[in-house]
Structures are given as structure tokens and as C-alpha cells.
Amino acid sequence: MSLHFYHQLPDIAGVAVVALVLKMACAASGFLLLAAYLLWGSGWVERKRILACYSSSILAAIALSAAAFLRWFS
């Protein structure tokens, strides 16, 4: 939106950059975990399925927390 309205990207530094990288890493990891679960999850044992569910929840919580830091520090 900043690029569209102001014709420049917002200036972020420090904590905001770390939060952005962490948020992107969690989102990508969550996507890969979901893809793996959809492709091979039927052959997984119950313990692996539960671990995938907990891991997905933890990645989502970290991504949301990183988004809050990104919002606060940018």
C-alpha cells in the first residue's frame, strides 16, 4: 500500500526487519508443513499427526507475534 500511495517502500530497521524475516519464515514453514501433511499425512502414525498439528499452531502463534512486533516497530 505504501508503494501505491506514497511511491516508496516504508523504512523499517532493527527489530522490524527481524520480525519480518521471522514472520516470513514461519509462514513458509507452515505452508510446507501443510503441504507435507496433505501429501503424506495419511501414512503417518498418530504421534506424527499430532506433532504436525502442534507445530502448525506454534508456527501460527510465532507469526502473529512477529506481525505485532512488525506493526509496533515500523
N, C-alpha and C positions, 0 to 999 in steps of 0.2 A: 504494500500500500504506500509506503514511503517513497518508493521509486516512482510509482504512478503519480502521486500528488505533488511531491516535492522535487522529483527528478534527481534524487540521490538516495543512497542506502543509509540507514541510520548508523551513527557512530556508536559502536559498542567496544568495550575493552575489559580486561581483567576478569572479574567473576562472571560477567555476562557471556564472554566467549567460552569459558569453561562450561557454563550451564548449557549453552547452545550445543556444544560438542557432545556433552553428556546426554542431552535430550535426543539428539540425532542418533547416537549410538544405541540408546535404549529402544528407540522406535525401530531401528533397523534390526536389532536383535530380536525384538518381539515379533516382527514380521517374519524373520527366518524361523523362529521357533514355531509360529503358527503354520507356516508352510510345511515344516518337517512333521508337525503333528497331523496335518491333513493328509500328507502323502504316506507316512509310515506309522501313524499312531495306532492303527488297528492291530498291528503286530507287536506293539509294546506291551510289557507287563503293566499291571495296575500301578505299581510303585512309580514307574516312569511317567505314566499319565498324570498322576497326582503331582509329581515333581514339575512337570511341564506347566500345570495349572498354577502352582505356587510361583514358579519362576515368571510366568506371564504377569501375575498380579504384582510381583515385586518390581519388575521392569516398568509396568504402568505407573506405580507409585513413585518411582525414581524419576520417570519422565515428567510427571505432573509437578513434582517438587522442583525439578530443574526449570520447568516452564515458569514457575512462580519466581525463582531467583532471576531468571532472564527478564521477566517483566519488571521486577523491582530494581535491578541494577542497570537497565538500559534506558 
